[in-house]
Amino acid sequence: MTRDFSLDLDALRGFLHLVSVCVWVGGQIVVAGLIPLLRKADRSAAPVPEGEMSITQRAAHRFGRISWPFFALAIITGLWSLGEIVANDEWAASEGSWKTLFFVKIALVAASGVGAWLHGRAQRAPERALFASVASLTALAALLIAAGFHQSIPA
């Protein structure tokens, strides 16, 4: 097997997909790590007036404004990649197990988005924690499957 390098449309698509996944998955990990610090800051700050958001809520809102467009970009670039796979007849040549894992990955990505959406709408802390866990763990599982996908590179 030989390796090659090129900066072309495929590389741009892959770059955009990787960046978007990094923001979506990595951002969830970073925010989860910051939550205890933000909650501590909330407890030490003056009481939040009615109708205003706490520091933790503002940080979560800001993360959402950044992460959701990147989640959408991950979906768009993923569909773009799938279109290329189908257009190049690679789908038909792919093993059944690859196709099955591809659909499992898509289901996990969807579960991550739904979990994050439900997390943002949950009213009680246990529900928020549950849905945040679903969003993060399914995103990590999808990323693990993606890391296992291999493309044959002609010699």
C-alpha positions in Angstrom: 0.0 0.0 0.0 1.3 3.4 -0.9 0.2 6.7 0.6 -0.5 9.9 -1.3 -1.2 13.5 -0.6 -3.4 16.0 -2.3 -5.3 19.2 -1.4 -8.4 18.9 -3.4 -12.2 19.0 -2.9 -12.1 15.6 -1.1 -9.5 17.0 1.3 -11.6 20.1 1.9 -14.7 17.9 2.5 -12.7 15.7 5.0 -11.2 18.8 6.7 -14.6 20.4 7.2 -16.1 17.1 8.5 -13.2 16.6 10.9 -13.4 20.2 12.2 -17.1 20.0 12.7 -16.9 16.7 14.6 -14.0 18.1 16.7 -16.2 21.1 17.7 -19.3 19.0 18.4 -17.6 16.1 20.3 -14.7 18.0 21.8 -16.9 20.9 22.8 -19.1 18.6 24.8 -16.1 17.2 26.6 -14.8 20.7 27.4 -18.1 22.0 28.5 -18.6 19.0 30.8 -15.3 19.7 32.3 -16.2 23.4 32.9 -19.6 22.8 34.4 -18.4 22.3 38.0 -16.3 25.5 37.8 -19.2 27.5 36.3 -21.6 26.2 38.9 -19.2 27.3 41.6 -19.0 30.7 40.1 -22.9 30.8 40.0 -23.0 30.0 43.7 -20.5 32.7 44.6 -22.1 35.4 42.4 -25.0 37.6 43.3 -28.4 36.0 42.9 -29.6 36.1 39.3 -32.5 38.4 38.7 -35.8 36.8 37.5 -35.7 36.2 33.7 -31.9 36.4 33.4 -29.5 33.5 32.9 -26.9 32.3 35.3 -23.2 32.1 34.3 -23.6 28.3 33.6 -26.7 28.9 31.5 -25.0 31.7 29.5 -22.0 29.4 28.8 -24.3 26.6 27.7 -26.2 29.0 25.5 -23.0 30.3 23.9 -21.8 26.7 23.4 -25.1 25.9 21.6 -24.6 28.9 19.3 -21.2 27.5 18.3 -21.9 23.8 18.3 -25.2 23.5 16.5 -23.9 25.1 13.2 -20.9 22.7 13.4 -23.3 19.7 14.0 -25.2 20.8 10.9 -21.9 21.1 9.0 -21.0 17.5 10.1 -24.3 16.3 8.7 -23.8 18.1 5.4 -20.3 17.0 4.9 -21.2 13.4 5.9 -24.0 13.4 3.3 -21.6 14.9 0.8 -19.2 12.0 1.5 -21.9 9.5 1.2 -22.9 11.0 -2.1 -19.3 10.6 -3.3 -19.2 7.0 -2.1 -22.4 6.2 -4.0 -21.4 8.1 -7.1 -18.1 6.3 -7.3 -19.8 2.9 -7.0 -17.9 2.3 -3.7 -21.2 1.6 -1.9 -21.9 -1.5 -4.0 -18.4 -2.7 -3.5 -18.4 -2.2 0.3 -18.7 -5.1 2.6 -22.0 -5.8 4.4 -20.5 -5.2 7.8 -19.2 -1.8 6.7 -22.7 -0.8 5.5 -24.2 -2.0 8.8 -21.7 -0.1 10.9 -22.3 3.0 8.7 -26.0 2.9 9.5 -25.2 2.3 13.2 -22.9 5.4 13.1 -25.8 7.4 11.5 -28.1 6.3 14.2 -25.6 7.3 16.9 -25.1 10.7 15.3 -28.9 11.2 15.3 -29.1 10.1 18.9 -26.4 12.6 19.8 -28.3 15.4 18.2 -31.6 14.4 19.8 -29.9 14.0 23.2 -28.4 17.4 22.9 -31.7 19.0 21.8 -33.5 17.3 24.7 -30.8 18.4 27.1 -31.3 22.0 26.1 -35.1 21.7 26.8 -35.0 19.7 30.0 -36.3 21.5 33.1 -34.9 19.3 35.8 -31.2 18.6 36.6 -31.5 14.8 36.4 -33.1 15.0 32.9 -30.4 17.5 31.8 -27.7 15.1 33.0 -29.3 12.1 31.4 -29.7 13.8 28.0 -26.2 15.3 28.1 -24.8 11.9 28.7 -26.8 10.5 25.8 -25.5 13.2 23.6 -21.9 12.8 24.6 -21.7 9.0 24.7 -23.5 8.5 21.4 -21.2 11.1 19.8 -18.1 9.3 21.1 -19.4 5.9 20.0 -20.1 7.3 16.5 -16.5 8.8 16.4 -15.1 5.4 17.5 -16.9 3.7 14.6 -15.7 6.4 12.2 -12.2 5.8 13.3 -12.5 2.1 12.3 -13.6 2.9 8.8 -10.9 2.3 6.3 -10.6 3.2 2.7 -8.5 1.0 0.4 -5.6 3.0 -1.2 -4.4 1.4 -4.4 -0.7 0.5 -4.5 
